């Protein structure tokens, strides 16, 4: 039976929960628009996030129930798909075209948002009972919570028995893709860190920077030289400062590279009994960002643009460095084939060696809406999306978009040299960090209970860049105190020992292993 086979695979899986903080872009869809999704979110999102688009058009997602028209009347079945996978937009367009050619009775309505837009949009759609047929879990939400709230239905009854056998067993995990014997979501990619630094070789050469920086001071100096040489047209660093998740990722990666004990984005760990947001390493990391601001080395548009927009300006030669993930590679290869760029590790403080960046953790992604009128057709879509036949997985791996959860596809199609470079640097510099989800069964309840403390880490970084926060050390201290109090409250609410959040045997220079977990029992 399929359930039995999946259960066997799960025994070998890594029990971890994470988020893919990929970035979104303008939609590229068959039969859908950004305005349709904004209308479903209440009509205000168009003006707030895309002021150039104007008010939302009439009609859209709010006018039809999940699953679209009824094929019993001879009309096409409409499958509505919403996500934030802008890094694979070209491959997704080709997939949808091929899929609809081979399924003339199916119409795909695909809407792509940014990560930040998606969370508000999908919650509104679900509350109205008009969720799309296929959609991913928002960053920070656990599978258990989503299922309890009636968001998803198991895909087991609708997929073929051999479908699960295509996947890397490590792409399955309890509380991430499965709950008991039921399979709810499919992971988008095999976990890879999303915080390496891309550098523009031509920009650095024009500024006289001959060595790729590896330390904080070298990085700041390289940014300063580029900015001075750019005369207001080229800057040292650019990023999607409008997206708090990207600012959070950058701060955490710099802190980890400094040797600090800090969990991955949306995850919780404590150090010496408290939230580690005001550690010396965190202060040092944000000090680097503050120094870049003082030097005028951060692109002035950074605070107002999304990650996809930052990616475009980097490719246009307006900055030397960009901190993002593997998803950029395919987009640049398609739109900027002459871009001369490389990948480097996260900078470390001067004199610091043998540190780490948080290794990617497995995260839930896409599933079928519980109220979908066409779950069988939705499952068929998912099986095609993860097949070699329809070209989406091979295209994404070959173009350098991601490492697939299908091992045979990686073996056959990973040929992009920059992707290989990214993957190599990621493997060399990342370490597996402890996760409370693997230590205590109540971790999922904790994550469902805990509330975000504001201003969070990403917002503090935004404040540094916009210069609205001048005393960032005080802001970090308050964040640490408030987070510690909230984490204690959430632990008490779900009956979890607060001590489960601390891993006293964690050595940041080594992967945290199963043996290390056993030592704590």
N, C-alpha and C positions, 0 to 999 in steps of 0.2 A: 504494500500500500504506500501511497505517496507520503502520508503523514509519518509513517514509520521510517521511511528513508530520510525525510527531512530531520526527524528527531535524532537519527544517528549522526548526521552531519553536524548538528548543533552541539553534540558532545565535544567535538573537536574545535568548536569555534571560540574565538576570543570574546568574552563577555564585556563589551565596552559600549559606551554611548557617546556620541559626539555630534558636531554640526558641521555641515559643509557650508562654509561661509563663502560660497561662490557669489558672484555678482551678477546682477541682471542688466538687461539692456532694453532698448526699444523693441517692441514685439515684432516678430516676423511670423505671420500666421496665415493659415488658410481659413478664410471666412470669419476672422475676428480682429479686434483692434484694441489698443490700449484703452480707448475711451469706454469700450464695453466693460472691461474689468473695473474701471474707475466708477462707472455707473453702478455696478453691483456693489461697490464698496460704499456707496452713499452719495456719489456725485462730487465730492470735494477733492478727490485725489488728483484729478487732472490738473487743477490749478495749483495744488500744493507741490507736486513733484514734477510736473511737466507743464510749466506755465505757457510754453509755446503752443501747446495743443488746443487750448481753449476749453470750453465746456464739453462735457461728455455728450456723445451723440445719443439720439433717442433709440429706444429698443435695447437689444443686447441680452446679457445673461439673465437679467431679472424678468424677462418676458417669457422664458420657457423653463419648464421643469428639467431636472437633471436628465441627461440623455437625449434631449432634443425631440425630434418628430417621431411619430409612430410608423414603423415600417409596414404595419398591417394595412395601412391605407395606400400602400404602394409608393410611399415617399422614402427618401434615404434616411437611414439612421444617422443621427448626429452625435458624435462623441466629442465632448468638451474636455480639453486638457489645459491645465494651468500650471506653470512652474516658473523657475527663474534661470533656466539653463542657457544663458546667453552665450556662453563659451562654445556651445555646440550648435549655434543657430543655423549655420550652413548645412551641417549634416542632418539636422532635424528637418529642414525644409526639403532636402532630397528624400529623406525617409518618408515624410508625409506624402510627397508626390507619388512615390513608388507604391506606398501602401494604398492610397486611394485609387490608383490605376488598377491594382490587383483586387481591390474590394470596391467595385462600383456602387455598392449599396451603402457604403460608409462615407460620411462627410466628417472631416476632422476640423474642429474649431480650436485653434491653439492660441493661447494668450501667454505672453512672457512678461514678467514683471521683475523688478529688482527684489532682493531679499526683503528689504524693509517694507516695500509696498505690499508684497505678497502676504505677509502676516496679517495685516489689517483687512486686506481684501478677502482672504479665504475665510476668516472668522465671520465676517459679515455675510458671506454667501452661505456658509454652513448654518448660521443662525436663522437665515430665511428659508432653509430647507431646499435651496437651489444650488448646492455645491456642484462643481464640475464632476464628470464621471471619473476622471483620473487626476490626482494632484499629490504633491509631496507634503510631508509634515513640516510646519514652520520651524525654523531654527529655534532651539530651546524647548520645544514641546516634546514630551516623551510619548512613545507609542502607547503605553498603558493608558495615559490620560486621553489621548485621541480616541482610542477604542471605547473607553468608558463613556466618552461624550458622544459616541455614535457616529464618528467620522468615517470609519472604514469597515469593510467586511472582508472576511478571509478570501484569499484567491485560490485556496486549495481546490474547491469544487470545480473550478473553471479552467485550470491549466493542465497540460498533459503531464503524465507521470515522469517523462524524461526531461521536462523543463528544469527541474531542480538539479538534475545531474550535470547540467552545463556549468554550474557556478562553482567558484572557489568555495570550499566548505567554510573558510574563514569569513565569508561574506554573509553568513547566517549567525545570528545571536539572539538569545532570549531577551525580550524587552527592547530589541532593536528592529528585528525583522519578524520575529515570532513571539507569540504568547502561547505557551504550552505547545500543542500540536498544530495550531493554526498559524498560517503564513499570511501576514497582513501587508508588509511593505517590502520593496526590493531596494537594496542599496544602490545608489547611482554609480559609484566608483569604488575601487579599492583605496583605502585611506592613504593620502599623500599630503604632506604639509603644504600649507597654502600661504606661506609667508616668506619665501625666498625673494631676493632682490634681483630684478632684471636691471641690466645696465646697457646704455646706448654707447657702443664703441666709438662711433663717429663724434658724438658730443664730447666724450671724454678726451679723445685725441685732439679736437679743436681747442680744448681748454688746457692742453699740455699735461693732462693726467695720464701717466704712462703705466702706473701700477694699479691693479684692482684693489680697492681698499678692503681691509679685513678687520680693522679696529674702529672703535668709536671716533678717535681723533683723526685717523686717516679718512674715514668717511666724511666727517665734518669738513675737513680741509678740501677734499675733492669736490664736495658740494659748493664750497665757497669759491673755488677757482672757476667752476663751471658758471656760477651765477655772475661773477665779475666779468667773465669773458662773454656772457650772453647779453649784456647791456639791456636788460629788461625784456629780452625775448626768450631766453633759455635759463632754466633754474636747476638747482641740484636735485631736488626731490619733488615728486608729485604723487598724489594718491587720491582715492575717493573719500575725501574728508566729510562729505555729506552723509556717508554711511557709517554709523557708529560701530557696526560689526567689524569693518575694515580697520578702524582706528584701534579697536580693542585687540584685534589680532596682532597688529604691529607692536603695540605696547607689550603684550604678553610674550611675543617672540624675542624682543629686545631684552626683556627681563630674564627670560630663560637663558638667553645667550650670555647674560651677565652672571649666571649661576644661581639665580633666585628660584625658589620653590613656588611655582605658580601653575595652576591648572590650565587646561585648554579653554578656549572660549565657551561660555555657557556652562562650564563645569565648576565644581567646588572642591577645594582642598584647603586645609588650614596648616599653618606652621607655628609651632609653639603656642597652640591654643587659639589663634586668631586668624582672621582673614589677612592674607599676606600682601595687601595692596599698598601698604606703606613701608615695605621692606627697603633696605638699602639698595638692593638691585633694581627695584621698581623706580625708586627716586632717581637712580643713576640713568635708567633707560629714558624716563621722561625728561631728564635733564638734557639728554642728547637732542630730543625733539625741541626743547626750549632753546637750546643753543642754535639749532638750525633756523628757528624763527628769528632769533636775535641777529643772526647773520644775513637775514633776508634770503635764505637759500631755499625756502619752500615756495613752490609755485603759488602765486597769489590766488589762483582760482581753486586751489585744493579744498578749501573749506566749503565751497558751494557746489562741488561736482560729485557725481557718483563714480564708482569704480570703473564702469565701462567708459565713461567720459575721460577719466584719468588715463586709462589704457590708450585711448585714441591720441591724446595730446603727447603722451610719451612717444608713441610711434611716429608722430609728426616732428619729433626732435625738439620739443619744448622743455624736456627735462632729461637729466642723466640717469636717474634711478626711480624705480617703481617697486613697491612691495606688494606683490600679488601672487597668484597661484598659476598652476599649469594651464588653466583654461585660456590664458592669454595667447598661448603659442599658436593654436590653430587660427585664431582671429587675425593675428599678425601675418601669418603665412598666406592667408587668403586675401587680406586687404592691403598689406604692406610687404610684398615679397622681397623688396630690396632693403628692408630694415636690418641693420647690422648690429646685432645685440647678443648678449650673453647672460648667464645666470651665475650669481654668487651667493655665498652663504650669508646668513644674518650677521652683521658686524658684532664684535665682542668688545668689551672694555679693554683698554690697554693693559697688557700684562696678564690677561685672563686667557687660559687655555683649557682645552678638553671640556667644553661645556656642552650644552644641548639645546635643541628646540623641541617642543612637544610633538611627538610623532602623531600622525593622523589617527583618529579613532573611528571605528565603524559607526555609521550613523544611519538612521532610517531615512528613507526617501519617498518613493512613490507607491501609491496604493489606489484601490478602487473605492469610491464613495459608497457608503452603506445604502443610500437611497437611489443609487444609479438604476435607471430603468433597463440598462443594457450591460449587465456585469459580464456576460459571456463575451460580448464583443470587446469590452474593455480589456478583458484578460487576453484576448487574441492580439490586441494592440500591444500589450506589454510583452507577450512572447515574441512578437516580431521585432520590437524595439531592442530586445536582448539577443537577437539571432545574428548569425553571420550572413544569412541569405539577403536580408533587407539592407545591409550595408551600414547601418548607423554605428554599431559598435566598432567594426573594422575601420570606418572612416574617422571616428574620434581617436582611436589609438594611433592610426597611421599619421594623422595630422598633428598629434601631440596634445589633444584636448584632455585626455585622462588615461589612467590605467584601468582597464576593464575588469569587471568582476568575473569575466569569462576567461580562464587561463589560456585556452587554446587560441583565442583571438589575440591576446598579448604576444604569444609566441610567434604568431604568424605576421602580425601587422605593426609591431613597434619598430619603426624604421627612422622616425624623425630624430635628427641629431640633437636638436635643442631639447627635445623631450627627454632623450637619453641623458643629456647633461643635467637637466633639472632633477630627474629621478636619481641620478648618481649622487648629486650634492645633497639631496634630501635624505638618502639612505646613510650618507656619511655623517651628517650633522644632527639627525633627529634621534631621540631616545623615547622609549615607551615610558609614560608616566603612570603613576597609580591612579585608579579610578574607584570611587566608592561603589559604583554599580557592580563591581566584581567582588566587593568585600561584604556587602550587606544587601539582603533581598529587599529591604525597605528603602533603598536608594531611589527607586523610581517614584515611590510615594513622596519622598523628600523633595525631589525635583519638581513634582507636581504641586507641592505645597509652598515652596519657597517663592518669595516675591522679589522682583528686581528692586535694588536700591538705587535711588537717583540722587545726584548725577552719578552714573556708572563710569567705569574706566574709559570706555569709548568717548563718553561725553566730556570727560576731563581732558582727554587728548584734543578733542575738538576745541575746548576752551583755551588750551595752550596755543593752538595754531591760530585761532581767531583773536588771541590776546585778551579774551574776556575773563580768563582765569590767570591771575598773576602769581598767586601763592598756591602752586600746585601741590606742594608738600602738605599744606593744611587740608587741601581737598582730598588727598590720598588718605590722610589720617582719619578724616571723617568717614570716608568710604569704608575703611577698614573697620572702624568701630561700629558703624551702622550695619555692615554686612555680617560681622560677627554676631551681633545681637539678633539679626534676622535668621541666620543659620541656626542659632541655638533655639529660637522660637519654633522654626520649622521642624527641627529634630524632635522637640518635645511634642509637637502636634501629631506627628506620625509614629511616635514611640521608638525613635531611633537614637541610639547612644551618640552623643555629640563627638565622642572620642573616635568614632568611625571615620570622621573627616580628616584625621591626622595619620600620617604614615611615618613614624619616627625612624624607620629603617630605610627610608628612601635616600639613595645616593644619586644625585642628579647626573653624575658622570657615567651611570650605567643604566641599562634597560631595567625597568621594574618587572620582575619575573613572577611566575606562579609560586616559586619557592619563597619569594619575599612575602607574598600574601599568607602563605602557610605559617611563616615565622610569627605572624601577629596573632595567630589563633591560640 
